[in-house]
């Protein structure tokens, strides 16, 4: 007997299911590129409202109670291990890098690590010859900036033991979902408290503070700069593109980088629009499969039109597209910081 031909194509893949859902999503309130003159500020107000609703409420503030537990001479700067409280049941360890020749308040940078071993990597405490440019906090301190590099939740000193088949960011999302909390919001809260620590330092000018980060550090820099105007300059490496493009990589997008209900409601360019007209440097590798360069170019192009509408100089948005993969490049950073910070 001949088996009947299938009547239609069916899907069994959960990954394909979510990808189809994502691709079918329609932007409910897209970036108003064709009507910037009339609709920019009302649109940005709506984006802020949506972003705030997706992230959810902040924890209750507590005194920082900053404590220095270690001081190490690193040649051109000293590295202090500091600890401060972010909320009643959570503290944050960080490295504070202070150049020896800094004698009066000046520029400072909140350096945010990506996935991996945390602040130790970006402060140059690990020997990783294969990881070119990873120690960007060390490089920035060596160039004369006061740098604060905290561990994000679940990384570095804040890491919990995980079995090999578990991933912290996704486990954290499960726990947070049961509590009605967004993990990204909690890390942004810790980083806002880190800005409190940095801006209060005797050798830091609070009006000259930047944020910089790679990958998840780029995620946090984008969101933090959008939400907190104390970030006067943003350096976003290996992130700014679009969720619509990033989701095409099956293993991409972890539980620490997403918000409930974001599909069709908010995109990278929407969040970046909240930073304007403050200067922003975006780094994108031509071989970055996680955040593709074509999407990054499109997003930066739309962002530039917004900055122009606000009367910002052309060099307030710099897009450093370099030959390479998902990594910190750094080539345009010194001149950009000299220009704006």
C-alpha positions in Angstrom: 0.0 0.0 0.0 1.3 3.5 -0.9 1.5 5.9 2.0 -0.4 9.1 1.4 1.6 12.2 0.7 1.7 14.6 3.6 -0.9 17.3 3.2 1.4 20.1 4.4 4.8 20.8 5.9 4.9 20.6 9.7 7.4 21.9 12.2 8.8 20.0 15.1 11.6 22.4 16.0 11.1 24.7 19.0 14.0 26.8 17.7 12.2 27.2 14.4 9.0 28.0 16.2 10.6 30.9 18.1 12.5 32.1 15.0 9.3 32.2 13.0 7.6 34.2 15.9 10.5 36.6 15.9 10.5 37.1 12.2 6.8 37.6 12.1 6.9 40.3 14.8 5.9 43.8 13.5 7.3 46.9 15.1 4.4 48.5 16.8 6.1 51.9 17.2 9.2 52.0 14.9 12.0 54.6 14.9 10.5 57.6 13.1 13.2 58.1 10.5 10.9 59.8 8.1 9.3 62.2 10.6 12.1 63.2 13.0 11.1 66.8 13.0 7.6 66.4 14.4 7.7 63.2 16.3 11.1 62.7 17.9 10.6 63.8 21.5 7.1 62.2 21.9 8.4 59.0 20.5 11.5 59.0 22.8 9.1 59.5 25.8 7.2 56.4 24.7 10.4 54.4 24.3 11.5 55.4 27.9 8.1 54.4 29.2 8.2 51.0 27.4 11.7 50.3 28.5 11.0 51.1 32.1 7.9 48.8 32.1 9.9 45.9 30.6 12.8 46.2 33.1 10.4 46.6 36.1 11.0 48.3 39.4 14.4 48.9 41.0 15.3 47.6 44.4 15.3 49.8 47.4 18.5 51.8 47.8 20.8 51.2 50.7 24.0 53.0 51.9 26.9 52.0 49.7 29.3 51.3 52.6 32.3 51.3 50.4 35.2 49.2 51.7 38.8 48.9 50.3 40.2 45.5 51.0 43.4 45.4 48.9 45.8 47.8 47.2 48.3 46.7 44.5 50.8 48.8 42.6 50.5 48.1 38.9 53.2 50.4 37.6 51.4 53.4 36.2 48.4 53.0 38.5 47.2 51.3 41.7 44.6 48.6 41.7 42.2 48.7 44.7 39.8 46.0 45.4 36.6 47.7 46.7 33.3 46.3 47.8 30.0 48.2 48.1 26.4 47.3 48.7 23.8 47.4 45.9 20.8 46.4 47.9 20.1 44.9 51.3 21.0 41.3 50.3 23.6 41.9 47.5 27.1 43.4 47.5 29.4 44.1 44.6 33.2 43.5 44.4 35.1 45.7 41.9 38.5 46.8 40.9 39.2 50.6 41.1 42.2 51.6 39.0 43.7 54.9 39.9 46.6 56.4 37.9 49.6 57.5 40.1 49.8 60.9 38.4 46.2 61.8 38.9 46.2 64.6 41.5 42.9 66.4 40.9 39.4 65.5 39.6 39.4 64.3 36.0 37.8 61.8 33.6 36.8 58.3 34.6 35.4 55.2 33.0 33.0 52.5 34.2 34.4 49.4 32.4 32.0 46.5 32.1 33.1 43.0 31.3 31.3 40.5 29.0 30.6 36.9 29.5 33.5 35.0 31.0 35.7 35.4 34.1 34.5 38.9 34.9 36.5 42.0 36.0 39.8 40.0 36.3 39.9 39.6 32.5 39.4 43.3 31.6 41.8 44.4 34.3 44.6 42.2 32.8 44.9 39.7 35.6 44.6 36.7 33.3 47.1 35.5 30.7 45.1 35.1 27.6 47.3 35.6 24.5 44.4 34.5 22.3 42.0 37.1 23.6 43.4 40.2 21.9 42.3 43.5 23.5 40.5 41.8 26.4 42.2 43.9 29.1 40.6 47.2 28.1 40.2 48.4 31.7 43.9 48.0 32.2 44.6 49.8 29.0 42.3 52.7 29.9 43.9 53.1 33.3 47.4 53.0 31.7 46.2 55.9 29.5 45.4 58.0 32.6 41.8 57.4 33.3 40.4 56.4 36.7 38.5 53.1 36.0 36.0 51.2 38.0 35.4 47.6 36.9 32.8 45.7 38.9 31.8 42.0 38.6 28.3 41.5 37.2 26.0 39.1 38.9 27.0 35.5 38.3 30.5 36.4 37.1 34.0 36.6 38.7 33.8 36.7 42.5 30.0 36.7 42.2 29.9 33.4 40.3 28.1 30.3 41.7 29.0 26.8 41.0 27.2 25.4 38.0 27.2 21.8 36.6 28.6 21.5 33.1 25.1 21.2 31.5 23.8 24.4 33.1 24.4 28.1 32.2 24.3 30.8 34.8 22.4 33.4 32.8 19.6 31.1 31.9 19.4 29.6 35.4 19.2 33.2 36.7 16.4 34.0 34.4 14.4 31.0 35.7 14.9 32.1 39.3 14.2 35.7 38.5 11.0 34.9 36.5 9.6 33.1 39.5 10.2 36.3 41.5 8.9 38.6 38.8 12.3 40.2 38.3 14.3 40.9 35.1 18.0 39.9 35.6 19.2 42.7 33.2 17.5 45.2 35.4 19.4 44.0 38.5 22.8 44.3 36.8 21.8 47.8 35.6 20.9 48.7 39.2 24.3 47.5 40.4 26.0 49.5 37.6 24.1 52.6 38.6 25.4 52.1 42.2 28.8 51.7 40.7 28.4 55.1 39.1 27.5 56.4 42.5 30.9 55.1 43.8 32.8 56.4 40.8 31.3 59.9 40.8 31.9 60.3 44.5 35.6 59.6 44.2 37.8 62.6 45.1 39.8 62.2 41.9 36.8 61.9 39.5 34.9 64.8 37.8 31.3 63.6 37.8 30.7 65.5 34.6 33.4 63.5 32.7 32.4 59.9 33.1 32.1 57.3 30.4 31.0 53.7 30.2 32.6 51.1 28.0 32.1 47.4 27.5 32.3 44.4 25.2 29.5 41.9 24.4 27.3 41.8 27.5 29.4 44.7 28.7 28.2 46.4 25.5 24.6 45.5 26.3 24.9 47.0 29.7 26.6 50.1 28.4 23.9 50.7 25.9 21.1 50.4 28.5 22.9 52.2 31.2 23.7 55.2 29.0 20.1 55.3 27.8 18.8 55.3 31.4 21.5 57.4 33.3 22.7 60.7 32.0 25.7 60.6 34.2 27.2 58.5 31.4 28.5 61.3 29.2 30.2 59.1 26.6 29.3 55.5 25.7 31.6 52.9 24.0 29.6 49.9 22.9 31.7 47.0 21.5 30.4 43.9 19.9 26.7 44.5 20.5 24.8 47.3 18.9 23.0 45.9 15.9 19.4 44.5 16.3 17.7 41.7 18.1 16.0 40.8 14.8 19.5 40.0 13.4 21.0 38.5 16.5 18.3 35.9 17.0 19.2 34.1 13.8 22.1 32.5 15.6 20.5 29.5 17.5 22.7 29.7 20.6 22.7 33.5 20.8 20.7 35.6 23.3 21.1 34.5 27.0 18.8 35.1 29.9 20.8 38.1 31.1 20.1 40.1 28.0 16.4 39.9 27.4 13.2 41.5 28.7 9.6 40.3 28.7 7.5 41.4 25.8 10.3 43.0 23.9 9.4 41.5 20.4 8.0 44.2 18.2 8.1 46.7 21.1 11.7 47.9 21.3 14.9 47.5 19.3 18.6 48.4 19.7 18.1 51.6 17.7 15.3 52.7 20.0 17.4 52.3 23.1 20.4 54.0 21.5 18.1 56.9 20.5 17.7 57.7 24.2 21.5 58.4 24.5 21.4 61.1 21.8 23.0 63.6 21.5 25.7 62.3 23.9 28.7 60.8 22.0 28.7 57.1 21.3 31.4 54.9 19.7 30.3 51.5 18.3 32.8 48.7 17.5 31.7 45.9 15.1 33.9 43.1 13.7 33.3 42.1 10.1 33.3 38.4 11.2 31.0 38.8 14.2 28.3 36.2 13.8 26.6 37.1 17.0 25.8 40.7 16.1 26.2 41.0 12.3 27.9 43.9 10.7 25.2 44.6 8.1 22.6 45.1 10.8 25.0 47.2 12.8 25.6 49.5 9.9 21.8 49.9 9.4 21.3 50.7 13.0 24.2 53.2 13.1 22.8 54.9 10.0 19.4 55.5 11.5 21.1 56.7 14.7 23.2 59.2 12.8 20.1 60.7 11.2 18.7 61.3 14.7 22.0 62.9 15.9 22.0 65.2 12.9 18.4 66.2 13.6 19.5 67.2 17.2 22.3 69.3 15.8 25.1 67.0 17.1 28.5 67.1 15.4 29.1 64.4 12.8 31.8 62.8 15.0 29.4 62.3 17.9 28.6 58.9 16.4 31.7 56.8 15.4 31.3 53.3 13.9 34.6 51.4 14.0 34.1 48.5 11.6 37.3 46.3 11.8 38.5 43.1 10.3 37.9 40.5 13.0 35.3 38.6 15.1 33.5 39.2 18.4 36.1 41.1 20.4 37.2 44.5 21.7 39.1 46.5 19.0 40.1 49.7 20.8 41.8 51.5 17.8 39.4 54.4 17.8 39.0 54.7 21.6 41.9 57.0 22.5 41.0 59.7 20.0 37.3 59.4 20.8 37.9 59.8 24.5 40.3 62.7 24.0 37.6 64.4 21.9 34.7 64.0 24.2 35.8 63.2 27.7 
